Amino acid sequence: MAIVQVALGARSYDIPIEQGALDRAGAFLSPYARNGRLVVVTDAHVAAAQLPRLDASLRTAGIMAEPIILPPGEQTKSWQHLEQLLDALLALEIERGDHVVALGGGVIGDLVGFAASILKRGCHFIQVPTTLLAQVDSSVGGKTAINTRAGKNLVGSFYQPALVLIDPSTLDSLPPRETRAGYAEVVKYGLIDDPAFFAWCEAHAGDLLAGDPAARTYAIERSVRAKAAIVADDERETSGRRALLNLGHTFGHALEADTGFSDTLLHGEGVAAGMALAFRYSARLGLCPQADADRVTAHLRSVGLPYDLATAHVTADGAALVGHMLHDKKMAAGTLPFLLARGIGQTFLSKDVVLDDMAAFLNADRAG
């Protein structure tokens, strides 16, 4: 078992990573159970696949699980389901000292974390991520949010969990498409500042996506260590270093908005296409070698991830996509920062992108 710590002083927490950890969850979670119970929030798909394992482990430890089951999908990150969840938690008489368990992917983790941050001005929560995307990215670092009609993740808070428990075996129940989508966030860490890890991904992506436990565990641990270090250095994205984790996201969120935040384009798929676009745009500006941009595109294509507007099923023109970007939460003083690259492992934050030029680039990409 590996244990990664997110070092945030009084808000520090551990991230145990172990194959089969869900079957020993009672031992990990018993210190957080009050009066012999834990409320577990999940969605219908995860409830069928993983809740029995968690429930059995908790019962062995003398803990009763009280489940709240929500609908699956990105649409659950909404005002409506936030209200539904808060009402359910209040009906169960959750107190400020209680811990709520988020069992699921990024949607459940984001929603439960935000609910915990505002319920009675803050109760505690624990992340038990069951998707690759959540295990390597969204469960770590305390970003919580819901979506609104104006855009993705525009209402939320920074609120750290008390524990993140990662069991790579939960990935066995996922559809291949969802695992591929999560893999985009693994690749991201190599593209940000670790070219050796990107090379590892090029060599071992097939093993990881085929379910090899060693490859999965290695990729998860390396990704989590990278994110934990960045979060410890820049918890609230004030110094700029944490912003590097948004590589591909400004593009990706615009693509998701164009496809209606639906199953047409999963979040990780949008990030994959967004990273490819960021590297190709960097090459267009002369910042990045074209060979590096081509290498990124080729790798994403080889694993079956979207790498341009067409493969992301996006039909909007450049102006419309830039319009979506203007709702991005990172807008500051009328300027939208972009994550660009000088090469693989050399991502940086640019605040001087000309949006008309960006629209022209997207139109060219759309035309093929």
Summary of the structure (lengths in Angstrom):
residues: 368
radius of gyration: 19.8
end to end distance: 46.4
largest distance: 61.2
contacts: 1331
relative contact order: 0.10
helix: 54%
strand: 17%
